Amino acid sequence: MHLHWHRRDLRLSDNLGLNAGPESATLPLFVFDPAVLDNAAPPRMAFLLDSLRKLNSEYRDRDSELLLAHGSPTTVLSSLAENLDLSTVTWCRDYSGLARDRDAAVRRELDEAGVDREPVDDAVHHRPGEITTNDGDPYKVFTYFSRKWHDREKDEIPPSPGREELVTVDGIVLEQIASAIDAHEDLGRYSSVPTLAELGFDEPDAAIPEGGTERARQLLDSFCESDIYRYAERRDYPADDCSSRLSAHLKYGTIGIRTVYEATERAKSEADSDEERESVEEFQDQLAWREFYTQVLWDRPDVVTNNFKSYENDIEWREDGEDLQAWKDGETGYPIVDAGMRQLREEAFMHNRVRMIVASFLTKDLLIDWREGYDWFRTKLVDHDTANDNGGWQWAASTGTDAQPYFRVFNPMTQGERYDPDAKYIKRYVEELQGVPADVIHSWHELEPGTRRMHAADYAHPIVDHSERREQAIAMFEQARGDD
């Protein structure tokens, strides 16, 4: 029997792992790993569980069943290997340090059990280490990486498994599974996808988007029919929401990267102008960014907690609990920042341009360590991805690879006026400003306190002076560089 261990590949279609096994029928497995659950949060877990229910429904439509276990994957897989006479185990690789340590332990156990294993690179077009400099080193500059990424051929979409290629879960198989799992006190199994409460999580405060492959395909089709052709021009304007909303689906693999790329290539071939084709390529560039940051994480797993870039001296971040809380609550008195933080609270999502703005504000205006922001995003975003989020935060903080130079500091008021000129996005999320003219909103930091109270008595006054903090941020980094 062949077993496929699902992780961040919650789909049947376009799944290289499901196609990597031998001719024998496949039994699918998902393991609720306590080490992973310790780093999880309600928004992501809600999306994950919804996607698992839909994946299991697809398996049941094919007379199979998704096996659901709880415990250390090493123990689960070794026990199943002993009791089910497994010949092969496949899975799709992940690239964080935690995942690599876990997979190494699983490989050792399967080797001892005499079970073949076949991990595959499914979540990226080009696995880490495939696109390198001429010296064989990982790229540190995205532009050079991107050129090779676009030039390389992409794999074709593999076929989906049919009924005959999946294990029919009957009483005998269930008895064998029960024997394998119940023999260990630290393992558990579920007859159906558990609830958040059963896994020890609260319900998320935000409205969580629908998971599953069908929804991912709907989003992809809709995006490729219209918004992808104006993506380059409008992607930075949050009121337009000209984004695919596929980030959570790519994170959990409810849709395959090859499926997404093929759809964008088809859209490019159907474009009516060079501008539309370039817009499609701009979106494809975002797919390349995902793989660039994946390569960074693979090469430097320590970046999750450490700066990628070395400075001569420590960066003297401020510790200010009140300012940090005001940022989290969307009460900074900088409208575009507060709108973004409130969108995060309400939707477990934030527009990408606004993510850059709020990250810059935390690190350059509040002078607070990027790790505080990264941890907050990790608990609140439904699409949190270790490689992407870490790359984004370290870019904004001027501590990452190919990062924003330390002396270029986003002006949050200028950013708001440029990318939300009519303040539609701001007013959507900051209720206190709904009746306030856009020009007043964009000059909020310049107004006298009395004028602010006249326009929006309940909205916060700016908690810092941007001009002063910009100078302090530059000085802070120059001290870290040893320039003074």
N, C-alpha and C positions, 0 to 999 in steps of 0.2 A: 504494500500500500504506500502511496505517496502522500505526504502531508504538506500543505502550504500554510505557512504562518503569516497571516495578515498583520500588518502594522500600519504604515502610512500609505496603504494601497487598498482602500475600501471600495473595491469595484471588481467586476468580473471582466469587463471589456478593457482592451488595451493594457493588459497586465502581463509584463514580461515574466514575473515570478510564477504565475499560474501556467505559463507555457514552458517553463524551464525543466519541469519534471520528466520522468520516464513515461512510457506508454500506459502504465497502470493508473487506475482511477485515483482521483485526488480527494482527500478529506481536508476541508478548510478549518483553520483554527484562528482564534483571536485570544490573546492572553492579557488580562488586566494585571499589569506588572506594578506591584507596590512602589517600586523605585520611580516609575514614571508617574504614577498617581500622586506621589508626594510633590511633584513639580507641576501638577495640573491645576486647573481653575474652573469654576462653574461654567463660564461661557464656552470654553473649548470642550468640556466634557458633555455639555448638552448637545453640541453639534456632533460630536463623536458618536454619542449614543443613538441619535436620530439616524445617522449614516449607517451605523451597525444594524439597526432594525431593518432598514431598507435593503442592505446587503443580504441579510439573512432571508428576507422575503424573496430576493432573487434566487438564492440557493434553493429555497423550498419550492419555488416554481420549477426547479430542475430535479425535484425529488431528492435533494440533498439537504444538508443542515450545517450551519456554521457552529462549530464547537466553541464554547465560551468557557474559559478557565480563569481562575484567579490565583496568582502566586508567582514565584520566580520562574521566568521562562526556561531557565536551565533545568529546573526540577520538573516542570511540566513536560518539556520535550523529551527529556531522558526517560521519564516514566512512560510516556506514550510509546516511545521507541521500544521499550521492553514488552509492553502489553499488546501492541497492535501489529507487531511484526513489520515495522516501517522499513521501506527500502531507501527512501529519499525524503529529505526535508528541504523545502525551498523558502526563501524569503527575499524581500526587497530591501536593499541596504538603506540605512540612515547614517548620518555622518558626524553626529555629535560625539563627544568623548564618552558620554554615558552609553550611547548606543553601541559604540565600537567595543567598549569593555564588555557589555552584555553579550554581544555577538561572538566575541572571542571565547567567552565562557561556554556558550552554547555549542560552538564548534568543537571544543575539547570534549564535552560530554558526548556528543554524537559520534565523534571519532572513537571514543572508548566503547560505545555501544555498537560500533561497526555499521553505522548508518551514514550513507552518503549525504552530503549537503551541498546546496547550490545557491548561494546568495547572488542576487543580480542587481545591477544598477538600473532601476526602473523610474525613479523620481526625477532624473535629469537626462538630458540628451547625451551629455558628454561627462563621464564620471570624473571626479577629481583626479588630477594627475594626467589627464589625457590632453588638455590644452595647456601648454607650458611655453616658457620662453625658449629661445634657441639653445640655452644652456640647460634646459630641463627643469628650471625652477618655476614655482607657481607665479602667476602674474600678480603684481601689486597695483597695476593701473588698469581700470576697467576698459578703457578705449582699445587697448591692444588685445585684451582678452576677447572683447566683443567682435573684433574683426575676424578672428579665427573661428569664433563660435558661429557667426553667420555663414562663413565659408564651408564649414564642415557639413557633410551629408547627415541627415537625420534618419533614424531607424523607421521602418514601416510599422504600422499598427498591427500587433499580433491578433489572432482570432480569439474570440471568446469561447470558453469551454461549454460543451453541450452536455445533455443528461448523461450520455454514455461515458463521458470523461470524468464524472464526479462519483464519489462514493455514495451509494444509496444507504442512508442511515436507518438501519432496521434494529430490531431488538437485540440481535447478537452484537452489533457494533456498539450500541449504547451500553451494553453490559461490559464490554471490554473497556470502553472509555471510563465507565464508573469505577471499575477495578483499578485502573491506572491512576485516577485522580484521588479517589477516596482512600487509597493506601497511604497517603501522605497527609499528616495533620495540618500542614501549612498550606495545602492546596484546596481549592474549591472549584465548583463548576456551577453553571447556570443553565436552566432549561430554556430560558429566554433572556433577551438583553436586559440587564438590571436597570433600575432607576438611579437617578442621581443620589437619592437618599440612601439607597442600599449600598452605594459606594462611598457614602460619607460626605457628600457634597450638598450644599444649599442650592436652591433654585437661583439662577442668575438674575440680577436686577435688570439687565438689558433684554431687549427683544432679540432673540437669536434667530438668524436666518435658517431656512430649511436646508437640511443636508441631503446626501444621496446623489447618485449618478444622474438620475432623471432631471433633477433640478439643475445640476451643473451643466448638463447639455442644453437645457433651456436658456440658461444665462449665456452660454457660449454662442449659441445660434443667434440670440437676440443681439448680442454685442457685435457679432460679425456681419449682421445685416445692416447696421446703421452706425453706431457710435465709434466703431473702429476707424471709420473713414474721417472722423474729425478729432481723433484721439490726440494727434500731435499738436493741434491748435488749441484744444479745450481741456486737456487732461489736468492742467494746473488750476482750473477754476472750479472750486468745490460746489458752487451752486448748480453747476451743470451736471455734476456727478457722472462725468463721462468716463466711467471706469467699468471694467468687466464684472466686478464683484466675484471673481473666481478665486481670490486669494485663499479663502478658507478651504475651498474644494481642492486646490493644489496642495495645500498643507496636508490634508488628510487623504489625498489621492482618490477622491470620489470621481475624479476624471483624470485621464492619463495625459501626460505632457505631450505625447505624440499626437493625440487627438486634438489638443489645443493648437499645436503648431500646424497640423494639416488644415484645420479650419482657417487659420490665419493665411496660409498660403493660398487657399481657395479664394478667400476674400481679396487677396492681393491680385490674383489673376482676373477677378471680376471688377477691379477698380476702374473708374472712368477717367482718371487723370493721374499724372505723376504725383500730385500732391496727396491724393488718396493712397497711392501705393507707398509713399514715404510715411504716411500716417500709420499704415499697417506695420511697416518696419520699425517705427517708433515703439509700437506695442511689443513687437518681438524683442526689442531691446530690453524690455522689462523682464522677459523670460530669461534673457542672458544675464541680467543682474542677479536673478535668483541663483543661477549656477556659479556666478562669480563669487558671491558670498558663501555659497556652499563649499567652494574650493578653499576659501579663506578659513572657514571653520574646520575643514578636514585637515588643512596644513597646520592650523594654530588653534586647537581645541581650547586652549587657555583663554581665548579672547572673550569667552562668556563672562569671565570675571576680571580679566586684566586688559589694560590698554594694549591695542595692537602696536601702536607707535611708542617708542621709548623716548623719554625726556631725561635730561641730565638731572633734574630735581623733580620731586613729587609735585603734582598739581595741587595747589592749596584750595580745594573745593570748600565752600561754605557749608556748615551744618545749620540749617534754619528750618525747624519743624513747622513753624507757622507759614512761611513762604511755600514750603513744599505742599502743605495741605491746601493752601489757596490755589495752587496750580492744579492739584488733583481735583478739587471741587469746581474748577472753572470760575474762580472768583479773584482773578488777578487784576481786573480793571483794564485788560488789554483784550478788546472784543474778539479778534480772530482766534486768539489763544483760548479764551473761555468757550467759544463756540466749539472748537475742536475737542476740548476736554469734556464738554457736555454731550457731544455726539458720541464720544467713546462710552460714556456712562449709559446713554440711552440705547445704543445700537451695537455695542461691543465692536465697533468699527470706527475708523477715522480716515478721511480722505488723505491721500498720500502727501500732497503739498502741505496740508495742515499738520501732518505728522512731523514734517521737517521744521515747521514754524514753532510748534510747541516744544520740540526737542531743543531747538536753538534757544528758545526762551528760558528753559530750565537751566541749561548749561552755561549760557552766555549772559543772560540778564539776571537770573537768580544765583548763578555761579554754584549750582548744586551738581554733584556728581552724576554723570550719565547713568550710573548703575541704579540710582533711585528711580529714574524714569523708565529704564528697561524693565525693572521689576514690576513697576505699576502696569506697564503695557502687557507684561506677561500674565498678569492676573485678570486683565480686563478685555484684551483683544480676543475675538473668536478666531482670528487668523494668525495668532502668534506663531512665528516660525523662528527658531533659535538663530539660524544663520542670517535670515533677512532682517529681523529686528535688531540683532546685535550690530550688523553692518550699518543699518540706518542710524542707530544711536551713536555709534562711534564716528560715523561720518559727520553728524551734526556737532559732536563734541570736539572735533579736530583731533581725535585720538586714534582713528582707524586708518585702514589702508585707503589710499586715494581719497582722503577725507577733505572736507571743507577747510581751507586754510584758517588758522586760528584768528587772523586779523580781519577776516570777512565775517561780520556778525549780522545776521538777519535783523532788520528793523521790523518789529511786528506790526506797527501801524502802516508802514509802507507796503508790507506784504498784504495786509488786509485790503488796502485801497487798490492795489494793483490787481489782485486775483479775486476780489469780491467787491467790485466797485459800487454796486448797488446795495451792498450789505444784505443780500438775500440769504446767503448762507448764515451769516451772523444772526440775523433776526429769526431764522428758523430754529436756532438752538438757544439763543439768549432772549428769553421772553421779555425781560425788563427793557430791551431796546427795540421792541417791535414797532412802536410808534415814533421812533426817533429818526430824523432825516439821515441819510447815508453820510453826508458831509460832516455832520456832527459826530457820528460814530467814529469816522476815520480821523477826527481831530480830538478825540476824547482825552488823550494824554496832555493836550495843550490847554484845555478849558479850565477856567476857574472852578473851584469846588461848588460855588453857588450855582454856576451855570449847569454843571453836571446834575446837581440835585433838581434843578428846574426841568431838565429833560428826562431824567430817569433816576428818581430818588432812591430806588431800591437796588440800583446797579453799583458795583464796586468802583472805588477810585483806584487809579493805578498804584500798585503796591511798591513799585520801584521806578526810578527815572532811567529810561533806556539809555540816554546819552551818557550818563554817569557810569552805568553798569558796563556799557560797551568799553569804555576806557579801562575800567577795572579788569574786565575779562582779558583784554589785550595785555595788560600789565601782568596778570596772573600767569598767562602762558609764556610771556617773555622771561619771567622769573623761573618758570619750569624749564625753559630752554637754556637758562644760564646766560641770558643776554644782558642782565643788569649787574 
